Amino acid sequence: MALAPWRFVGRRFGQAMPKGLYARALIIIIAPIVILQSVVAFVFMERHWQTVTRRLSAATVRDIAAITDLIETYPGATNEQEIVRIAAQRLGLVVSIVPNEPLPPAAPKPFFSLLDSALSNEISQQIGKPFWIDTVGKSNLVEVRIQLGDKVMRVLARRSQTYASNSEIFIFWMVGTSLVLLVIAIAFLRNQIRPIQQLADAAESFGKGRPIENFKPRGAREVRRAGATFIEMQDRIQRQMEQRTTMLAGVSHDLRTVLTRFRLQLALLRENDDVRAMRKDVDDMQRMLEGYLAFARGDVDEPSRNADVAALLREIADNTRRLGHDVTSSFSGDPVVNLRPGEFKRCIMNLVTNACRHGSTVTVTGLHADGWLTVHVDDDGPGIAEAQREVVFRPFYRLDEARNLDESGTGLGLSIARDIARAHGGDVELTDSPLGGLRASVSIPA
């Protein structure tokens, strides 16, 4: 239970942190520099400057105390003039004695004034007489007035005599060198992050089935190794897909040869009910064979290009209406999307065909917004139970009420649609339709 608050703080801190590698790497570089400089500035200003300022103020006040003792020990106008001359030549202090003048009222002390507090403490300890100081009024001079009986001694000292005034130079060099180091670090970091971003873009394009152009492993040794491994993985996957397609093409050719012989033999037989039933079985086998081959092949050779999705949806609706179904289509947003139009058309056509088989009214709605293309296929049919909506995507899975039927009746319609959507980097989901039946939603990044 004692760790619960720390876990809560840790989660909040994690949520507030940036999610990108570049931003996090910048924080890793900038945070230690800022903390180090803050500590150095604090120690230097609070320890070094304070010590130096106190020592300079103490030395100046000792000179003023010596002048005060001389004036009190050797009174007289002649002696005072000689003391003033010695103070100016030997001590660098401008001293003047003003008779019958009270001290000015105490001015408010400046906030965080190290010089004001140091001078006040030293004058109180070393001289012990009423005084008035001004460390603000004259930028390069510090004025001190001390009450000496019926007269006031006025002393003007250079600020550099009483105060370590190199703070601006220190801050300038500290901030300046930090900025230079940060610029160099950001430039090097950007060069190290760019190969990782290129690798991520290449992997994303490959996942969406888009061609990868001009990708070469770059950057640090580990990033180059990851890039080379990605290229090898891509080549293995492509070879595997080519081998599978070649094997299936051979199997398809052999089976088609057998089916062709069946058709020829049936054509030589006398027409009767048994021959017609056998011919129907051969046609069904042909459609099933084409469906299996299309599902396994997946039309991987089609390149991605910009296509008018709105026109594609209208074409699907028009073709379906010619078959006697009530289908309407609409589209919102930019209709031009980069995808594989043949595959995508087949995906939507499978969903529309299933919807028409089980509903009397079908609507196809497209939306291109926020970097995503979404197409909803709604119908007013009986729908699918929520518990079965994920199961029907399994290849060859069929239920009496399920709608995972394509034209060949093989149970691959929804499986092919989902495979095509996922090959584009998206997915297909089944939900309740506003028309009362089922809604099939295709979402792909665009």
C-alpha angles and dihedrals in degrees: 000000000000091000094055096088091047091050090050091050090046092052092048091048091049091051091051094050118092116259099215122095092225093054092045092049090051090053090050089055100038100041097061091046093051093045093046093049092046091053092045092048092048094048093043096046098039097040111022100034092041092051094045093046092050092049093048091047091048092051092048092047090050089056090048090047090052091051090048091052091049093051091049093044097045107033122182137090094262094051091045091054091050091049091050090051093050091047092053096045102037105026103029091235125135105218127185130172117216116190124216096008122131123218116267117252115275112271122218111272116244116251114261092000106164093182095051094052094043094051093045093051094047094047091049092050101039104032105021096197132117110282145172126205135190117196096161110044099071112040098211099029136062117211122209125183121190125190111233105181108281095358139056126227112215118200126187116195131177113257090232088062092061107026137050095235101179095100094109092053092048093049091045093053093042095050093038096052090044092054092049091049091047093051090051091046092049092049092051092042092051090054090051095047096046095072090051091051090048090051091050091049091049092050091048092050091048090050090053092048094247123140117264111225128197097348115159129164109260139161130041123004094260093049091048089051091051091048092049091048090051092052091049090049091050091051092048092050092048092048091049091050092048091049092049092048091048092048093048091047089054093047090047091051092051093047092046089053090054092047090049090055089050090053092049092049091048090049090058093052124088113265113257139132094277092052092048090049091050091048089052090051091052091050090050090050089051093052092046091050091052091047094051091047093049091048093051095041096045093194090270094168096068111107124223118252141156111282136178102245093185090058090045091054091047090051091052091049092048093049091049093048090056087063090058101262127133103238128156130181136199136173137199129195132015106344095202110094131165107240144113099280097195094053094041092050090052090050093053092040091056091052093046092048091052091047092050091049092058104026137050097213124044129180126192114201125183129193129182111191141128093015095304135102113212125184121187120199109195130183138173096232129120093278128207128286113257092240090058099045095094097036094059090066090070113108114259091004111141134177128183090242096031121109098211091118125121125189093281093051093234098128094245103111099100092034091057091045092052093045091053092048092048091047085060091050095259139088146226122242132185121218139151115294125228086230090063099257132071130320119206111195122196115195124181131164112256 
